[in-house]
Amino acid sequence: MNRNQNTPSAVNDAIIREISGAVRNITYGTVSITVHNSRITQIEVSERKRFDNLWRFEKGGGI
């Protein structure tokens, strides 16, 4: 994608830090990026907690 050097970037350092932090802080899940008018307007983090290993440690584990 070609952008004129005078056109502001759609992604600035603060946005990169937010996205990077969101990805770094989850083990399982999704990070969704919403774009409006060619600009990132929000990120959503949906984290999943896995309990697969608990079934091995306790008989009848889970809820």
N, C-alpha and C positions, 0 to 999 in steps of 0.2 A: 504494500500500500504506500503510495507516494504522498507525502505531506509537505506542504510549503513550510519552510523554516520559520516563517512568521506566524504560522498557525499553532496555537497552544496544543501541547501533547494531551491526548486523552488519558494518559497514565502519568501521574507524578510520583515523586518519591514517597509521599505519605500513603498513597494508595498501594504502592508496591509493598511497603512495610506492613500495612493492614492485611493484605492478601497473604503475604509470606508468613506472618504471625498466625493467621487462621489455619493455614496448612500445617505449620509446625506444631500447633497445639492440639491437633486431633490425631487419634490413632486410626479410627474407622469413621467414615462419614463423607460428607460432601461439602464443598465450598462452591456456592453459586454466585456468579457475577452478573448483575443486572446492568444493561447498557441502555441509555436513552439519549437520542440525538447524538450518537457516536461518542458518548461520554459514560464512563462508569459511574453509576449513581448509587449503587449499594452492593454489599456482599452479604450473603446469608450463610451461616454455618449450621449444619445439621450433623450432630455427632451421634454415633451409635455406640452402645456399650455391649460388649460381647460377653456371654456367660458360658460359652462352650466348655471351658476347662472345669467349671464348677461341677458339672455332671460327673466328672471323673473322680473328684475328691469326696463327694458326699453321695451316699446311696439315696436315690430319689431326689437329687439336687434340683435346683431351679426354684420356681415359685410354688 
